[in-house]
Amino acid sequence: MSVERATMAFAGFMVMLSLLLTATVHHNFFWLTLFVGANLFQSAFTRFCPASMLFHKLGLKTEAEIAQGK
């Protein structure tokens, strides 16, 4: 799995988790959904994503690294 795919999977999981928590625990968990969406939006422009950096440090390779065969 690449860093990009792991980041998308993590973001999707966090959105689903926050919606589940909003529906079952407390309505203020919708703020987590907003945070994840805002982070995805800003990372599209700034290319700064803490989750991507973490996945890279954990040893996942980027799509470019995989394509180059590193």
C-alpha positions in Angstrom: 0.0 0.0 0.0 1.3 3.4 -0.8 1.3 6.5 1.3 -1.4 8.1 -0.8 -3.7 5.1 -0.6 -3.1 4.8 3.2 -3.9 8.4 3.7 -7.2 8.2 1.7 -8.1 5.0 3.6 -7.4 6.7 6.9 -9.4 9.8 6.0 -12.3 7.7 4.9 -12.2 5.6 8.1 -12.1 8.8 10.3 -15.1 10.3 8.5 -17.1 7.1 9.0 -16.0 6.8 12.6 -16.9 10.4 13.3 -20.4 10.0 11.7 -20.9 6.8 13.8 -19.9 8.7 17.0 -22.1 11.6 16.1 -25.1 9.3 15.7 -24.5 7.2 18.8 -22.4 9.1 21.3 -22.7 12.9 21.0 -23.7 15.4 18.3 -20.4 17.4 18.7 -18.4 14.6 17.1 -19.4 16.2 13.8 -16.5 18.6 14.4 -14.2 15.7 13.8 -15.8 15.2 10.4 -15.3 18.9 9.6 -11.6 18.7 10.7 -10.9 15.7 8.5 -12.5 17.4 5.5 -10.7 20.7 6.1 -7.4 18.8 6.4 -8.0 17.0 3.1 -9.0 20.3 1.4 -5.9 22.2 2.6 -3.5 19.4 1.9 -4.7 19.4 -1.8 -3.2 22.9 -2.1 -0.3 22.9 0.4 0.8 19.2 0.1 1.1 19.2 3.9 -0.6 16.3 5.6 0.5 15.0 9.0 -1.0 11.6 8.3 1.0 11.2 5.1 4.2 12.1 6.9 3.5 9.6 9.6 2.8 6.8 7.0 6.0 7.6 5.2 8.0 7.5 8.5 6.3 4.1 9.2 7.9 2.8 6.1 5.3 3.1 3.4 6.5 4.2 0.0 4.9 6.9 -2.2 3.4 6.1 -5.6 6.4 7.7 -7.2 8.8 5.5 -5.2 6.9 2.4 -6.1 6.9 3.3 -9.8 10.6 3.9 -9.7 11.1 0.5 -8.0 12.8 1.8 -4.9 
